[in-house]
Amino acid sequence: MIFDDDEDHSKPLTPEEILWIKVIETAVDDLAGVRGGEQKTKANANTFGAKLWFQSARVEPGSFLWICDHIDIDAGEMLKNLKLKGLLK
């Protein structure tokens, strides 16, 4: 899950925010090589695509940076956490 358990979620999420959160969560799974809840042993096209998506500087709708800005997630902090987990360099 993108949100830490200790974050304040007093403001209910809109359906659009939930959708964009799911997009990021799917990209994290792709980055980790997880498909259908099962860990894959080797990188595939989804893993490669997810790396490019997270590292892109693009800011148009649907890009990682745009989504983070749109739903008020700190993109830099998320990228830092993905690096700490060894998912990005």
MOPAC internal coordinates of N, CA, C and O (Angstrom, degrees):
PM7 1SCF
backbone

  N    0.0000 0     0.00 0     0.00 0    0    0    0
  C    1.4547 1     0.00 0     0.00 0    1    0    0
  C    1.5191 1   109.41 1     0.00 0    2    1    0
  O    1.2310 1   120.62 1   -34.76 1    3    2    1
  N    1.2733 1   116.42 1   145.24 1    3    2    1
  C    1.4577 1   121.76 1  -177.57 1    5    3    2
  C    1.5192 1   111.68 1   -72.25 1    6    5    3
  O    1.2310 1   119.97 1   139.99 1    7    6    5
  N    1.3022 1   117.67 1   -40.01 1    7    6    5
  C    1.4519 1   121.26 1  -176.32 1    9    7    6
  C    1.5112 1   111.19 1   -82.99 1   10    9    7
  O    1.2310 1   120.96 1   -39.23 1   11   10    9
  N    1.3421 1   115.76 1   140.77 1   11   10    9
  C    1.4602 1   120.34 1   172.87 1   13   11   10
  C    1.5172 1   108.24 1   -75.18 1   14   13   11
  O    1.2310 1   121.12 1   -28.19 1   15   14   13
  N    1.3208 1   115.45 1   151.81 1   15   14   13
  C    1.4592 1   119.93 1  -178.45 1   17   15   14
  C    1.5275 1   112.79 1   -64.19 1   18   17   15
  O    1.2310 1   120.17 1   155.11 1   19   18   17
  N    1.3373 1   117.28 1   -24.89 1   19   18   17
  C    1.4602 1   119.19 1  -177.64 1   21   19   18
  C    1.5328 1   113.49 1   -89.99 1   22   21   19
  O    1.2310 1   119.87 1  -178.04 1   23   22   21
  N    1.3320 1   117.86 1     1.96 1   23   22   21
  C    1.4624 1   119.98 1   178.05 1   25   23   22
  C    1.5202 1   110.56 1   -74.50 1   26   25   23
  O    1.2310 1   121.40 1   -28.19 1   27   26   25
  N    1.3246 1   114.93 1   151.81 1   27   26   25
  C    1.4641 1   121.18 1   178.58 1   29   27   26
  C    1.5241 1   109.14 1   -82.73 1   30   29   27
  O    1.2310 1   120.74 1   -60.66 1   31   30   29
  N    1.3156 1   116.19 1   119.34 1   31   30   29
  C    1.4606 1   121.60 1   179.10 1   33   31   30
  C    1.5219 1   110.30 1  -114.17 1   34   33   31
  O    1.2310 1   120.67 1  -142.99 1   35   34   33
  N    1.3400 1   116.33 1    37.01 1   35   34   33
  C    1.4626 1   119.43 1  -176.77 1   37   35   34
  C    1.5306 1   111.69 1   -67.60 1   38   37   35
  O    1.2310 1   120.24 1   151.04 1   39   38   37
  N    1.3339 1   117.14 1   -28.96 1   39   38   37
  C    1.4588 1   120.02 1   176.87 1   41   39   38
  C    1.5249 1   108.16 1   -83.54 1   42   41   39
  O    1.2310 1   119.93 1   -60.56 1   43   42   41
  N    1.3138 1   117.73 1   119.44 1   43   42   41
  C    1.4669 1   118.40 1  -179.80 1   45   43   42
  C    1.5272 1   111.18 1   -65.01 1   46   45   43
  O    1.2310 1   121.27 1   -35.49 1   47   46   45
  N    1.3155 1   115.18 1   144.51 1   47   46   45
  C    1.4573 1   120.74 1   178.91 1   49   47   46
  C    1.5188 1   110.00 1   -79.63 1   50   49   47
  O    1.2310 1   121.26 1   -36.64 1   51   50   49
  N    1.3192 1   115.20 1   143.36 1   51   50   49
  C    1.4610 1   120.01 1   175.20 1   53   51   50
  C    1.5305 1   108.42 1   -80.25 1   54   53   51
  O    1.2310 1   119.88 1   -19.07 1   55   54   53
  N    1.3230 1   117.84 1   160.93 1   55   54   53
  C    1.4683 1   119.45 1   175.62 1   57   55   54
  C    1.5331 1   112.16 1   -56.55 1   58   57   55
  O    1.2310 1   120.21 1   143.02 1   59   58   57
  N    1.3226 1   117.20 1   -36.98 1   59   58   57
  C    1.4615 1   120.51 1   178.66 1   61   59   58
  C    1.5296 1   111.31 1   -64.63 1   62   61   59
  O    1.2310 1   120.31 1   138.00 1   63   62   61
  N    1.3446 1   117.01 1   -42.00 1   63   62   61
  C    1.4658 1   120.45 1   177.82 1   65   63   62
  C    1.5286 1   110.78 1   -63.11 1   66   65   63
  O    1.2310 1   120.74 1   138.68 1   67   66   65
  N    1.3151 1   116.18 1   -41.32 1   67   66   65
  C    1.4719 1   120.49 1   178.39 1   69   67   66
  C    1.5205 1   109.90 1   -61.37 1   70   69   67
  O    1.2310 1   120.29 1   137.48 1   71   70   69
  N    1.3235 1   117.05 1   -42.52 1   71   70   69
  C    1.4575 1   120.99 1   178.68 1   73   71   70
  C    1.5246 1   110.91 1   -59.51 1   74   73   71
  O    1.2310 1   120.07 1   131.08 1   75   74   73
  N    1.3283 1   117.46 1   -48.92 1   75   74   73
  C    1.4609 1   120.41 1  -178.07 1   77   75   74
  C    1.5214 1   111.30 1   -66.29 1   78   77   75
  O    1.2310 1   119.94 1   145.47 1   79   78   77
  N    1.3171 1   117.72 1   -34.53 1   79   78   77
  C    1.4743 1   120.57 1   175.65 1   81   79   78
  C    1.5294 1   109.63 1   -62.90 1   82   81   79
  O    1.2310 1   120.61 1   138.19 1   83   82   81
  N    1.3266 1   116.45 1   -41.81 1   83   82   81
  C    1.4716 1   120.35 1   178.26 1   85   83   82
  C    1.5271 1   111.10 1   -64.15 1   86   85   83
  O    1.2310 1   120.09 1   144.43 1   87   86   85
  N    1.3249 1   117.44 1   -35.57 1   87   86   85
  C    1.4691 1   120.68 1   176.60 1   89   87   86
  C    1.5314 1   109.40 1   -60.95 1   90   89   87
  O    1.2310 1   120.25 1   133.15 1   91   90   89
  N    1.3202 1   117.13 1   -46.85 1   91   90   89
  C    1.4679 1   120.47 1   179.65 1   93   91   90
  C    1.5281 1   110.39 1   -65.16 1   94   93   91
  O    1.2310 1   120.01 1   137.30 1   95   94   93
  N    1.3274 1   117.59 1   -42.70 1   95   94   93
  C    1.4650 1   120.28 1   179.68 1   97   95   94
  C    1.5318 1   111.06 1   -61.49 1   98   97   95
  O    1.2310 1   120.35 1   140.44 1   99   98   97
  N    1.3166 1   116.94 1   -39.56 1   99   98   97
  C    1.4663 1   120.56 1   177.72 1  101   99   98
  C    1.5227 1   110.42 1   -65.04 1  102  101   99
  O    1.2310 1   120.50 1   139.17 1  103  102  101
  N    1.3210 1   116.66 1   -40.83 1  103  102  101
  C    1.4625 1   120.44 1   178.25 1  105  103  102
  C    1.5302 1   111.20 1   -64.39 1  106  105  103
  O    1.2310 1   120.15 1   142.51 1  107  106  105
  N    1.3284 1   117.31 1   -37.49 1  107  106  105
  C    1.4719 1   120.47 1   176.43 1  109  107  106
  C    1.5279 1   109.68 1   -64.08 1  110  109  107
  O    1.2310 1   120.36 1   136.62 1  111  110  109
  N    1.3325 1   116.92 1   -43.38 1  111  110  109
  C    1.4718 1   120.08 1   176.66 1  113  111  110
  C    1.5270 1   110.71 1   -60.54 1  114  113  111
  O    1.2310 1   120.57 1   136.34 1  115  114  113
  N    1.3320 1   116.51 1   -43.66 1  115  114  113
  C    1.4592 1   120.37 1   178.09 1  117  115  114
  C    1.5277 1   110.75 1   -61.24 1  118  117  115
  O    1.2310 1   120.85 1   138.27 1  119  118  117
  N    1.3229 1   115.98 1   -41.73 1  119  118  117
  C    1.4580 1   121.48 1   179.15 1  121  119  118
  C    1.5275 1   110.75 1   -61.55 1  122  121  119
  O    1.2310 1   120.91 1   140.42 1  123  122  121
  N    1.3203 1   115.87 1   -39.58 1  123  122  121
  C    1.4659 1   121.36 1  -178.64 1  125  123  122
  C    1.5288 1   112.22 1   -81.88 1  126  125  123
  O    1.2310 1   120.23 1   174.20 1  127  126  125
  N    1.3223 1   117.16 1    -5.80 1  127  126  125
  C    1.4542 1   120.26 1  -179.13 1  129  127  126
  C    1.5128 1   113.06 1    77.61 1  130  129  127
  O    1.2310 1   120.47 1  -154.23 1  131  130  129
  N    1.3169 1   116.70 1    25.77 1  131  130  129
  C    1.4631 1   121.48 1   179.87 1  133  131  130
  C    1.5250 1   108.72 1   -97.40 1  134  133  131
  O    1.2310 1   120.86 1   -48.30 1  135  134  133
  N    1.3238 1   115.97 1   131.70 1  135  134  133
  C    1.4607 1   120.13 1   177.80 1  137  135  134
  C    1.5192 1   107.45 1  -137.21 1  138  137  135
  O    1.2310 1   120.92 1   -57.95 1  139  138  137
  N    1.3140 1   115.85 1   122.05 1  139  138  137
  C    1.4576 1   119.84 1   179.96 1  141  139  138
  C    1.5250 1   112.63 1    62.67 1  142  141  139
  O    1.2310 1   120.78 1  -147.53 1  143  142  141
  N    1.3321 1   116.12 1    32.47 1  143  142  141
  C    1.4578 1   120.87 1   179.36 1  145  143  142
  C    1.5221 1   114.08 1    79.39 1  146  145  143
  O    1.2310 1   120.22 1  -178.92 1  147  146  145
  N    1.3334 1   117.19 1     1.08 1  147  146  145
  C    1.4581 1   121.30 1  -177.84 1  149  147  146
  C    1.5198 1   110.12 1  -112.66 1  150  149  147
  O    1.2310 1   120.84 1   -48.20 1  151  150  149
  N    1.3323 1   116.01 1   131.80 1  151  150  149
  C    1.4614 1   121.33 1   179.71 1  153  151  150
  C    1.5224 1   110.10 1   -73.83 1  154  153  151
  O    1.2310 1   120.72 1   -50.88 1  155  154  153
  N    1.3167 1   116.23 1   129.12 1  155  154  153
  C    1.4611 1   121.44 1   175.88 1  157  155  154
  C    1.5243 1   108.43 1   -91.71 1  158  157  155
  O    1.2310 1   120.13 1   -28.03 1  159  158  157
  N    1.3021 1   117.35 1   151.97 1  159  158  157
  C    1.4603 1   120.39 1  -175.23 1  161  159  158
  C    1.5220 1   113.70 1   -87.03 1  162  161  159
  O    1.2310 1   119.33 1   158.36 1  163  162  161
  N    1.3198 1   118.88 1   -21.64 1  163  162  161
  C    1.4558 1   118.86 1   179.70 1  165  163  162
  C    1.5244 1   110.40 1  -131.92 1  166  165  163
  O    1.2310 1   122.03 1   -24.76 1  167  166  165
  N    1.3139 1   113.72 1   155.24 1  167  166  165
  C    1.4674 1   119.98 1   179.70 1  169  167  166
  C    1.5209 1   109.55 1   -66.47 1  170  169  167
  O    1.2310 1   121.31 1   -30.61 1  171  170  169
  N    1.3138 1   115.11 1   149.39 1  171  170  169
  C    1.4599 1   120.07 1   177.72 1  173  171  170
  C    1.5270 1   108.80 1  -133.85 1  174  173  171
  O    1.2310 1   120.84 1     8.59 1  175  174  173
  N    1.3119 1   115.99 1  -171.41 1  175  174  173
  C    1.4655 1   120.40 1  -178.37 1  177  175  174
  C    1.5203 1   111.57 1   -61.01 1  178  177  175
  O    1.2310 1   119.80 1   144.86 1  179  178  177
  N    1.3395 1   117.99 1   -35.14 1  179  178  177
  C    1.4616 1   120.09 1   178.63 1  181  179  178
  C    1.5255 1   111.06 1   -64.63 1  182  181  179
  O    1.2310 1   120.57 1   140.28 1  183  182  181
  N    1.3336 1   116.52 1   -39.72 1  183  182  181
  C    1.4659 1   120.64 1   178.54 1  185  183  182
  C    1.5224 1   110.04 1   -63.39 1  186  185  183
  O    1.2310 1   120.59 1   133.07 1  187  186  185
  N    1.3190 1   116.47 1   -46.93 1  187  186  185
  C    1.4639 1   121.44 1   179.92 1  189  187  186
  C    1.5250 1   110.76 1   -62.02 1  190  189  187
  O    1.2310 1   120.58 1   134.16 1  191  190  189
  N    1.3226 1   116.49 1   -45.84 1  191  190  189
  C    1.4568 1   120.53 1   179.31 1  193  191  190
  C    1.5145 1   112.46 1   -62.23 1  194  193  191
  O    1.2310 1   120.52 1   140.26 1  195  194  193
  N    1.3268 1   116.62 1   -39.74 1  195  194  193
  C    1.4668 1   120.62 1   179.24 1  197  195  194
  C    1.5246 1   110.69 1   -64.40 1  198  197  195
  O    1.2310 1   120.18 1   138.65 1  199  198  197
  N    1.3412 1   117.25 1   -41.35 1  199  198  197
  C    1.4683 1   120.04 1   177.64 1  201  199  198
  C    1.5278 1   110.56 1   -59.41 1  202  201  199
  O    1.2310 1   120.98 1   133.61 1  203  202  201
  N    1.3234 1   115.72 1   -46.39 1  203  202  201
  C    1.4689 1   119.03 1   178.88 1  205  203  202
  C    1.5220 1   111.08 1   -61.66 1  206  205  203
  O    1.2310 1   120.18 1   138.35 1  207  206  205
  N    1.3330 1   117.27 1   -41.65 1  207  206  205
  C    1.4581 1   122.12 1  -177.92 1  209  207  206
  C    1.5273 1   111.35 1   -63.76 1  210  209  207
  O    1.2310 1   120.40 1   133.35 1  211  210  209
  N    1.3354 1   116.83 1   -46.65 1  211  210  209
  C    1.4671 1   119.96 1   179.99 1  213  211  210
  C    1.5236 1   112.05 1   -65.66 1  214  213  211
  O    1.2310 1   119.89 1   145.47 1  215  214  213
  N    1.3166 1   117.82 1   -34.53 1  215  214  213
  C    1.4622 1   121.41 1  -174.71 1  217  215  214
  C    1.5210 1   113.40 1   -91.06 1  218  217  215
  O    1.2310 1   120.01 1   177.53 1  219  218  217
  N    1.3122 1   117.58 1    -2.47 1  219  218  217
  C    1.4580 1   121.46 1  -178.29 1  221  219  218
  C    1.5334 1   111.37 1   -70.73 1  222  221  219
  O    1.2310 1   121.28 1   -35.07 1  223  222  221
  N    1.3103 1   115.17 1   144.93 1  223  222  221
  C    1.4683 1   121.45 1   176.01 1  225  223  222
  C    1.5305 1   111.38 1   -92.73 1  226  225  223
  O    1.2310 1   120.48 1  -176.20 1  227  226  225
  N    1.3207 1   116.69 1     3.80 1  227  226  225
  C    1.4718 1   120.69 1  -178.54 1  229  227  226
  C    1.5328 1   110.00 1   -66.62 1  230  229  227
  O    1.2310 1   121.45 1   -31.09 1  231  230  229
  N    1.3402 1   114.83 1   148.91 1  231  230  229
  C    1.4678 1   119.78 1  -177.31 1  233  231  230
  C    1.5297 1   112.92 1  -129.77 1  234  233  231
  O    1.2310 1   120.30 1  -163.07 1  235  234  233
  N    1.3307 1   117.02 1    16.93 1  235  234  233
  C    1.4626 1   118.47 1   178.38 1  237  235  234
  C    1.5351 1   109.56 1   -80.84 1  238  237  235
  O    1.2310 1   120.66 1   -16.32 1  239  238  237
  N    1.3411 1   116.35 1   163.68 1  239  238  237
  C    1.4676 1   120.04 1  -178.81 1  241  239  238
  C    1.5316 1   112.01 1   -51.56 1  242  241  239
  O    1.2310 1   121.57 1   -48.05 1  243  242  241
  N    1.3274 1   114.60 1   131.95 1  243  242  241
  C    1.4578 1   121.85 1  -179.93 1  245  243  242
  C    1.5126 1   113.81 1    96.89 1  246  245  243
  O    1.2310 1   120.31 1   165.21 1  247  246  245
  N    1.3316 1   117.02 1   -14.79 1  247  246  245
  C    1.4671 1   119.27 1   177.55 1  249  247  246
  C    1.5263 1   108.73 1   -76.12 1  250  249  247
  O    1.2310 1   120.94 1   -21.19 1  251  250  249
  N    1.3266 1   115.81 1   158.81 1  251  250  249
  C    1.4622 1   120.49 1   179.90 1  253  251  250
  C    1.5312 1   111.33 1   -56.69 1  254  253  251
  O    1.2310 1   120.55 1   131.03 1  255  254  253
  N    1.3237 1   116.56 1   -48.97 1  255  254  253
  C    1.4699 1   119.29 1  -177.78 1  257  255  254
  C    1.5270 1   111.72 1   -63.74 1  258  257  255
  O    1.2310 1   120.21 1   140.88 1  259  258  257
  N    1.3100 1   117.21 1   -39.12 1  259  258  257
  C    1.4667 1   120.75 1   178.71 1  261  259  258
  C    1.5290 1   110.29 1   -64.21 1  262  261  259
  O    1.2310 1   120.51 1   133.70 1  263  262  261
  N    1.3269 1   116.63 1   -46.30 1  263  262  261
  C    1.4649 1   119.73 1  -179.93 1  265  263  262
  C    1.5193 1   110.34 1   -59.58 1  266  265  263
  O    1.2310 1   120.40 1   132.82 1  267  266  265
  N    1.3278 1   116.85 1   -47.18 1  267  266  265
  C    1.4704 1   119.87 1  -179.86 1  269  267  266
  C    1.5163 1   111.30 1   -58.31 1  270  269  267
  O    1.2310 1   120.45 1   135.12 1  271  270  269
  N    1.3123 1   116.75 1   -44.88 1  271  270  269
  C    1.4585 1   120.48 1   178.60 1  273  271  270
  C    1.5300 1   110.49 1   -64.11 1  274  273  271
  O    1.2310 1   120.85 1   138.27 1  275  274  273
  N    1.3139 1   115.99 1   -41.73 1  275  274  273
  C    1.4671 1   121.94 1  -176.63 1  277  275  274
  C    1.5289 1   112.91 1   -65.10 1  278  277  275
  O    1.2310 1   120.39 1   144.63 1  279  278  277
  N    1.3435 1   116.86 1   -35.37 1  279  278  277
  C    1.4722 1   119.48 1  -177.58 1  281  279  278
  C    1.5289 1   112.19 1  -110.97 1  282  281  279
  O    1.2310 1   120.88 1  -164.96 1  283  282  281
  N    1.3376 1   115.92 1    15.04 1  283  282  281
  C    1.4616 1   122.45 1   173.42 1  285  283  282
  C    1.5291 1   113.10 1    60.69 1  286  285  283
  O    1.2310 1   121.36 1  -129.32 1  287  286  285
  N    1.3333 1   115.01 1    50.68 1  287  286  285
  C    1.4646 1   121.77 1   173.08 1  289  287  286
  C    1.5165 1   106.79 1  -112.34 1  290  289  287
  O    1.2310 1   120.20 1   -41.84 1  291  290  289
  N    1.3196 1   117.22 1   138.16 1  291  290  289
  C    1.4598 1   122.28 1   178.64 1  293  291  290
  C    1.5288 1   108.65 1   -75.81 1  294  293  291
  O    1.2310 1   120.34 1   -76.42 1  295  294  293
  N    1.3288 1   116.95 1   103.58 1  295  294  293
  C    1.4641 1   121.72 1  -177.40 1  297  295  294
  C    1.5262 1   111.32 1   -61.18 1  298  297  295
  O    1.2310 1   120.23 1   138.52 1  299  298  297
  N    1.3142 1   117.17 1   -41.48 1  299  298  297
  C    1.4689 1   121.02 1   179.81 1  301  299  298
  C    1.5195 1   111.89 1   -61.71 1  302  301  299
  O    1.2310 1   120.58 1   138.87 1  303  302  301
  N    1.3117 1   116.50 1   -41.13 1  303  302  301
  C    1.4585 1   120.81 1   178.99 1  305  303  302
  C    1.5266 1   110.70 1   -67.05 1  306  305  303
  O    1.2310 1   120.69 1   139.58 1  307  306  305
  N    1.3298 1   116.29 1   -40.42 1  307  306  305
  C    1.4660 1   119.77 1   178.56 1  309  307  306
  C    1.5173 1   110.38 1   -64.22 1  310  309  307
  O    1.2310 1   119.86 1   135.36 1  311  310  309
  N    1.3280 1   117.88 1   -44.64 1  311  310  309
  C    1.4603 1   120.98 1   178.83 1  313  311  310
  C    1.5279 1   111.02 1   -62.42 1  314  313  311
  O    1.2310 1   120.85 1   140.12 1  315  314  313
  N    1.3224 1   115.98 1   -39.88 1  315  314  313
  C    1.4650 1   120.48 1   177.54 1  317  315  314
  C    1.5281 1   110.41 1   -60.53 1  318  317  315
  O    1.2310 1   120.23 1   135.89 1  319  318  317
  N    1.3275 1   117.17 1   -44.11 1  319  318  317
  C    1.4650 1   120.91 1   179.32 1  321  319  318
  C    1.5227 1   111.93 1   -65.37 1  322  321  319
  O    1.2310 1   120.28 1   141.70 1  323  322  321
  N    1.3360 1   117.07 1   -38.30 1  323  322  321
  C    1.4587 1   120.09 1   177.38 1  325  323  322
  C    1.5217 1   111.37 1   -65.10 1  326  325  323
  O    1.2310 1   120.69 1   144.75 1  327  326  325
  N    1.3302 1   116.29 1   -35.25 1  327  326  325
  C    1.4697 1   120.66 1   176.64 1  329  327  326
  C    1.5246 1   110.27 1   -69.15 1  330  329  327
  O    1.2310 1   120.40 1   137.89 1  331  330  329
  N    1.3247 1   116.85 1   -42.11 1  331  330  329
  C    1.4692 1   120.55 1   179.32 1  333  331  330
  C    1.5301 1   111.19 1   -61.89 1  334  333  331
  O    1.2310 1   120.58 1   147.79 1  335  334  333
  N    1.3227 1   116.49 1   -32.21 1  335  334  333
  C    1.4678 1   120.97 1   178.69 1  337  335  334
  C    1.5277 1   112.12 1   -83.21 1  338  337  335
  O    1.2310 1   120.59 1   178.92 1  339  338  337
  N    1.3317 1   116.47 1    -1.08 1  339  338  337
  C    1.4524 1   120.82 1   178.44 1  341  339  338
  C    1.5164 1   114.25 1    78.65 1  342  341  339
  O    1.2310 1   120.46 1  -163.96 1  343  342  341
  N    1.3274 1   116.73 1    16.04 1  343  342  341
  C    1.4585 1   120.44 1  -178.84 1  345  343  342
  C    1.5213 1   112.92 1   -88.70 1  346  345  343
  O    1.2310 1   120.41 1   157.76 1  347  346  345
  N    1.3200 1   116.82 1   -22.24 1  347  346  345
  C    1.4606 1   122.92 1   176.42 1  349  347  346
  C    1.5226 1   108.78 1  -133.41 1  350  349  347
  O    1.2310 1   121.28 1   -24.30 1  351  350  349
  N    1.3183 1   115.16 1   155.70 1  351  350  349
  C    1.4733 1   120.30 1   176.36 1  353  351  350
  C    1.4854 1   109.83 1  -101.18 1  354  353  351
  O    1.2310 1   120.10 1   180.00 1  355  354  353

